[in-house]
Amino acid sequence: MIMKIISWNIRGLNGTHKQEIMRNLIRDQRPDILMIQETKMKKDFLGKIMFSNLMSGEASDSDGSSRGLLTLFNTKIFRMKYSYNEGNILLCKVFHIPSNDSRFLLNLYAPNNKRERNNYWTRAQSLVQSRNLKKGIIMGDFNTPLLDEEKKGGLPPDWESKNDLSNFINGLAFLDMDLMEEPLLGQINALVRNVFRLDWTELLSLLTSYSLPLRAS
């Protein structure tokens, strides 16, 4: 089974041009999971936009002209069990039809502020652990590169921020695709990380993951 997963910080989905790009992306790439950050739209408005009749999902509200998350999935592969959103954290627990088992999809947009980001990782980890979620994938804009060479311009990432993110990933016993010596086919943007548990990939013969570069948005 081949699964295609896309994560994209779209930096605003409230224009008709961006919405058309989204429709074309879904039509051309046919992703099984699509996680969007910074929609900058209210959930009610997003619900009125039909991106594809083959995809369903959940969204979280923007905060004025910032934030906002959208998670979509292929309804032939997944069925929603429940969703939960808490600010810039969007959790979807889904039923994975091919394996007859449950999975979770966690869409994240971490704050730019260092202190807020530290608390953010704690909240996200507690959310997953308190619900005893084991099998899943976490994608989004983490706003913290783990390697110095991942940072494109600006100040270098500080040690404390990198350590906080590493503790979050390791605390959930997840793997980071960006740091694997032999990644499972991916073109990963430095600031849009993809982490998953090994027991997710054991169900797949091939996992293809894309994170669209920020310049595309």
N, C-alpha and C positions, 0 to 999 in steps of 0.2 A: 504494500500500500504506500503510495506517495502522498504526502501531506504538504501543502504549501501554506506558509504562515507569513504575514506581512505586518510590520509595525511601522507607523509613520507619524511623526510630529508634523501635522499639516499646517499649523500656525494660522488657523482660521478656516472654517468650512461654511461661513455664512454668506459667501458670494456664489452666484450661479456658475461662475467659471470654475471654482474649486469643486463644486458639486458635480459638474460635468466631468472633471478630471477623475473624481472618485468613481463615477459610473463606468468610465472607460477603463480604469484600473481593474475594477472587478470583472468587467466583461473580458478584458484581454488576458489578465493573469489568473483569473478564476481561483482566488485564494480560498482555502478551507477555513482559515481564521484571519481576521483583519482587526488590528487594534490601532485606533487613531487617538492621538493626543492633541490637546489644544484646539478643540473644535470651535471654541469661543461662541458657542450657541447654547440656548436653553434646550433641555431634553424634549419639551413639547414640540418645539419647532423641528428638531431633528426627526421626530417620529412621523412628521408629515412628508418627509422626503423619501421617495422610493429609490434606493440605490440599486436593488436587485430583488427580484421575486424569489430568488434561490437562497437568500441570506436573511437571517434574523439576528436579534441580539438585544443589547441594552446600552443606554447612554447615561451619563451624569451631567448635571447642569454646569454651565460655565459660571464663573464668578465675575460678573460684569463683562469686560472685554477680554478676559483671560481664562485659562483652564478649560475644562470640558473634555470628557473622554467618551469614546464610542468603541464598543466591541461588537463585531459581527462574526457570524459563523455560518457554514454551509448546513442547511437544514436537512440535507440527505445524510449527513454524518453526525450531527449533534442535535440534541433537543434540550432546551432550557429546563433546568430544575428550579433554580431560584437565582436571584441577583441581589447584590448589596453594594451600595456606594456610600462613600464617606469622604466628602471633599474631592480630592484628586486621587482617590483610590476606587477602582471599579472591579468588583469581583463577580464572576459568573460561574456558577456550578452547573455543569452540563452533563448530559447522558451521552456517552460515546457509543453510538449504535453498533458499529462493527465489532467492538469488544464486549458489548453488553455490560458496560461498567461506567462509573462516574469519573469525571475529570473536573479540574477547575482552571479557569482562565483569569489571570490577574493583570489588569491594565493599570500602569502607574505613570504618573507625571510628578516627579520629585521637585520640591521647592528649590529655588535658586539660593535662598538664604541657608547658610551652613547650619545654624542652630535649629531652624525649622526642619531641615532635612534629617538631622539626627533623630528628632522625635518622630519624623515620618517613617523611617525604617522600623522603629520600635512598634508603631501602630500597625504597619503592614504585616510585620512578622507575627504580632499578637493575633491579628485577624485570621491568618492562615492556621496558626497553631490552635487557637480557641475553637475553631470549627473542625479540627482534626482532618484537615485537607492534606492528602498525601501525594496524589498524582495530578500533575498539572504543568502549566507553563506560565512564566511571568515575563511580560514584555512591556516596553514603554521607554520614556525618556527619563533616565535616572539622574541626569545633570551631574554626573561624577564619573570621569574615566578612571579606570584602575591602573592603567599604564601611562607613563609620561608621554610616550610617543602617540597616544591616542588624542591628546589635546591639540586642537588646531587653533593656535593664536591665543592671546590673552595671557593671564597669569598661569603658571603651572599648577596642577591640582595639589592640594595640600595632603599631608600624610593622614591627618585625622579623618578627613572626608573619605579617603580611599579605604581606610580601616573600617569605618562605619558601614560602608557598602559591602565590603568583604564579609563582615560579621553577619550582615543580613542574609547574604547568599549562603554562607556556610551554616548559619544557624538553622536554615530550612533544609539543609542537606541537598542543595541544588547544584547543578553544574552550570558554568558560564561558557556559552558557545565561543565567546570572543577569546577566551584564554586556553581553549583546547588546542593541543598540538596538531591534531588532525580533526578539524571541525566537520560537522555533518552538513556539508555543502552550505555555505552561507556567504553573503556579502553584508557585513555588519557595520553599520555606522558606529563610530566611536562612542557617541553619547546615547545611543539607543541600544541598550543591551538586551540580550535574550538569555534567560536562565530557565532551566527545566530539571526535573528529576529524571534519573536514569530509567525508572520504571515506566515513564511515558514513552521513551524511545524504543523500549523493548517491544512495544506493540507495532512499531513501524519498521518497514524495511528501508525506508529512506525519508529523511526529514529535510525539507528545503525551507530555509528561513531567509527572508529579506527584510532589511531595514532601509527604507528609502532615505537618501541623503537629504540633509536639511536644505540644501540649495534647490531641491526639487519642489519645495513648498514656498 
